[in-house]
Amino acid sequence: RRALLKIGKVRFTLRGLIIADEGYLEIYPYEKLEEEFLPDLNIGDEIDVLEIRLIESETSPPPYLSEAELLKLMDKYGIGTDATKQDHIYTNIKRGYFYIENKTCIPTPLGKSLIEALYEIVPDVVKPEVRGFMERMLSKVATGEKSANEVIDTAKKYFLNQFDILKKYEDKLAEKISPLIRESIKIAKSFTRKRRRRK
């Protein structure tokens, strides 16, 4: 929910959060979102302004992750094992989503656009918590704590639902990423050739 406020000639947006659909939280019990309630307001209501402050600052994009930082985050969210983490990274490089230069992970235009589009359409799919949770469930199958059918049924139900949502917006997704695929794959191939020469 959001409310549009006006103080003098300046407009402000006040946002609140009410969870209508738990999404990935249904299968991932380790994260809780705090609801932020907005008071009931009607058009034309007047409210008291308690304080006005002027803060001077500049926004800047966050720095790119180093390869070591990416590996630490994968470890934090339980994505991959010591034996497979590098394979996960290299797979994403081959697909043209990012490349590594001076030990820094740099997203390609395709990688940026794909994440932005997926986050807009099916935000849960790109959350590392979901991938990490599913990997932990698979590990529990290996140790006998969970049955394979139980884990497969849970995953199928969740991801088929996400796929159905994505399917409705496939044209929008294709429109956003199609022009960038060739350029980004070319970047990935260039990185792969350099990597082979260094070995």
N, C-alpha and C positions, 0 to 999 in steps of 0.2 A: 504494500500500500504506500501511497505517497500523497503529500499535501503540498499545494503551491501557495506560498505566502508572499506578501508584498509589504515591504517597509519603505515608505516614501515611494520612490520610483524604482526601487531595486527589488527584483524577484528572487526568492529562495525556494529550494525544494527540500522538504522534510520527508525522509523515508522511514518506513517501518517494515518489520518482517513477520509474516504469519505463515507457518508451514502448512500448505494445503495438500502437498503430495510429498511423502518422505523420500521418494526416489531411491538412490543407492543406500540411504540410511536404513532401509528395510533389511538389507543384508549385511550392513556394516555397523555393528552396534557400538564401535569404539569412538564415534564422533557424535556430538550432540550440538545442534544449532540452537542458539538462544533466540527466542522470539522477542522482537522489539515492537511493542504495541504503540500505536498512535491513538491519541484521544479522538473521540468522534467529533468531527468538524463538519460544518455545513458551509456552503458558499455564502460569503459575506460576513462570516463570524469574525469578530475582533478579538485578538489575544494580546496579552501584556508582553512587552519586550523587556526582559530583565537586564540584558547586557549587550553592548556592541563593542567588538574589538577589531582592530585592523592589524592583520599579520602579514608581513612582507616575506615572500618566499618564492623560490623558483622550482618548478617541477622538472625532473629529469628521469629518463628511463632507467630502470635498474640495470646494473652491469650484467654482462653475459656470465654464465657459469663457467668455471674451469672444469676440465674433465674430472679432476679429483673431487670437486664439489658435487658434480653430477653423480659420481659413484657413491658419495656419502649419502646423498638424498635417496638414491635407489636402495641403499642399505637401510636407511631410516624407515622407508615405507614398505620394506620387505619385497622389493622387486628384484627377482633374479637371485642367483647364488654367486659365490665367488667364481665359480666355473663358467657361469652364463652371462654375467653382467656385461662383459665386453662384447659378447655376441649380440646382446640386445642393442647396445649402442651402435655397433657396426651395421646391424640390420636397418636401423633408422637412417644412417648415413647413406647406405645403398639406395634407399627409397627416395633420397633427395630431400629429407626433412631438415637436416643440418649438416655442417661439416666442422672439422676441428682445425684451428689455425693458432699456432703458438700456444698450444694446450688450452685453448678457449673454444667452447662450443658456440658456434654461430649459426642461428637458424636461417634457413633459406627463405625466399619469398613464399614458396610452397608450404614449408613447415609452419610459418607464421599464419598464413591464410587458412590452412587446414585447422589449426588449433582454434583460431578465432571463430571459424564457421561452426565447428563441432561444439565449442563452448556456448555458442548462441543457440544451437538447435538441441543438442543432447549434452548438457554440461557435465553430467555425472560420468560419462564415458571417458573424459579426459582427466578425471581426478585420480591421482596416484593411489589414493586410499582403496579404490575399487580394485585395481590391478593387484595391489599388495594383499588385499583380503582374499581374493580368489587364489593367489599363490599359496597362502597359508592353508586354505581349505584343501588344496591339492596335496600339500604336505601331510595333512591329517589323514588323507586317504592312504598315503604311503605308510603311515605309522599305525593304521587300523583304527584311528579315533573316529573317522567318518567313513561311510560307505561311498563307493564311487557313484552309485545311482543318486544318492542324496545330494552330493555336490553338483553332479551334472544337471539334475532337475532344477536346482536353485539357480545355477548359472544360465541354463536355457531360458527359464521363465524371465529372468531379469534382462538378459541381452536381447532376446527376441522382442521384448517390449520396447527397448531402446532402438532396435532396428526398425520397428514399425514406425516410430516417431521420425527417425531419420529418413525413411523412405518417402514420407510425405513432403520432405523438403529437398529431395535429391537434385532437382533442377537448380535450386538456389545454391547448393553445395558445388555442383559441377560448374556453374557459371563463375563461381569465385575462384576455384582452384585450377580449372582446365588451362587457362592461358599461362600458368606458371610452371606446369609440370615439366615441359621440355627444358626450360632454363635451369630448373633446380636439379634435374637428373644430370645435366651436363656438369654442374658444379660438383655433384657427388662423384661422378666418374673421374673428374680431374683430381679430387682429393684421393680417391682410391689408387690412381696411378702413382701419385706422389708417395703414398703410404707404401706401395710395393717397392718403389725404388729405394726407399730408406731402409728396407729390411735386408 
